[in-house]
Amino acid sequence: MYVILGSTGNIGKNVINILTRKSLDYIGITRNESFQDNANYRVFDFIKEPQKLSELLQEAKGVFVLNPPANPKGDFDEQERISIDAIIKGISNTHVSKIIAVSTYGATPYPLCGDLSSLYYLDKQLRKTNIPTVIVRSAYHMNNWLSAIRNKKDSFTLTTLFDTDLKIPMIAPEDLAEICANHLISDNSINQTIFAEAPERYSPLEVLQNLSSFLNTVGKLLVIPENEWPIFYRQLGFSETAIKSFCNMTKITQNQEYKLPEHPYKGKITLATFINKHLNTNAR
Ligand SMILES: NC(=O)c1ccc[n+]([C@@H]2O[C@H](COP(=O)([O-])OP(=O)(O)OC[C@H]3O[C@@H](n4cnc5c(N)ncnc54)[C@H](OP(=O)(O)O)[C@@H]3O)[C@@H](O)[C@H]2O)c1
């Protein structure tokens, strides 16, 4: 049996779809009460009750680890560290034979850089468990763009904090799920770090063009310049520490202040395929 954290999220639910298609046993963890009567799920908050995660893992062959995104309206960095510590507490001293974890491009030891700092911390703590771990360093999630679309009457705007022609490594959650599920169920249990992205890199302008052609309308890019990033995040209700952290993270991504992998794992899903699948026909 495999244990899946983040089982109702973008990546986790797709990992579960793959396990289901292969008729493999799994237990998904969720806080969502509507799963109470589903034998394939356990309803609890693993941040508050890591001992329940430990109990489940005594019988698990492998665990898919996803650190749930903390709420940036609070102290994002502190909350992410608390949840990572809970995950590590839940996993340590169990007999689980392998871990597959979602991390990120640009993971950094520097503090206050959003997920880039917290997932670096996760990677380090997972390695200390001495359980064979595959760390999947994910490119920018394509689904981030879906929340950046604002529909107007006959048009739409796409907000970006990045330069219009910056080629950004991106990936669809379905592709991430596939690589994670494949490693989870493979017979190999070795420590590895894998960088994962889509078949091509795309700029915000290309994202706009893909959306425009799908929606059959001409959209506009709304580019937020660096000096306005704090105002942008403040308007979304972020706390002052989260604003600092997200501005640092955005700057690292914008300036590509990390070495891009030369031979990443390449998924199959292009941006056009992703958009076609996820933008429902009502949006046309
Ligand atoms: N966005 C990016 O570009 C990017 C890039 C690289 C890496 N990442 C990383 O990718 C991850 C996000 O993946 P995703 O998009 O699949 O996440 P998601 O869709 O936001 O799902 C989060 C999942 O975590 C679960 N969860 C939240 N709090 C929980 C708790 N206290 N106890 C139990 N379950 C909890 C939620 O389940 P319930 O609500 O059902 O409990 C949900 O299934 C994050 O670790 C992020 O740092 C993101």
The ligand as a Gaussian input file, in Angstrom:
#p B3LYP/6-31G(d) Opt

LIG

0 1
 N        3.324000      26.533000      -7.798000
 C        4.499000      26.251000      -8.323000
 O        4.892000      26.791000      -9.364000
 C        5.388000      25.263000      -7.640000
 C        6.638000      24.958000      -8.193000
 C        7.437000      23.978000      -7.570000
 C        6.984000      23.322000      -6.432000
 N        5.757000      23.659000      -5.903000
 C        5.280000      22.933000      -4.713000
 O        4.210000      22.075000      -5.121000
 C        3.348000      21.885000      -3.987000
 C        1.919000      22.245000      -4.359000
 O        1.358000      21.147000      -5.046000
 P       -0.184000      21.107000      -5.483000
 O       -0.398000      22.216000      -6.483000
 O       -0.526000      19.738000      -5.862000
 O       -0.909000      21.516000      -4.130000
 P       -2.443000      21.884000      -3.910000
 O       -3.234000      21.602000      -5.153000
 O       -2.501000      23.255000      -3.333000
 O       -2.890000      20.825000      -2.811000
 C       -2.472000      20.885000      -1.497000
 C       -2.851000      19.575000      -0.848000
 O       -2.365000      19.565000       0.493000
 C       -3.412000      19.092000       1.323000
 N       -3.265000      19.687000       2.672000
 C       -3.139000      20.958000       2.962000
 N       -2.982000      21.122000       4.309000
 C       -3.045000      19.904000       4.829000
 C       -2.989000      19.429000       6.148000
 N       -2.761000      20.281000       7.150000
 N       -3.154000      18.112000       6.382000
 C       -3.398000      17.279000       5.336000
 N       -3.419000      17.676000       4.036000
 C       -3.252000      18.980000       3.794000
 C       -4.688000      19.497000       0.666000
 O       -5.648000      18.556000       1.046000
 P       -7.008000      18.873000       1.813000
 O       -7.321000      20.321000       1.640000
 O       -7.952000      17.956000       1.111000
 O       -6.714000      18.497000       3.210000
 C       -4.340000      19.320000      -0.799000
 O       -4.567000      17.977000      -1.191000
 C        3.873000      22.759000      -2.866000
 O        4.718000      22.003000      -2.031000
 C        4.689000      23.807000      -3.629000
 O        5.676000      24.391000      -2.820000
 C        4.956000      24.597000      -6.489000

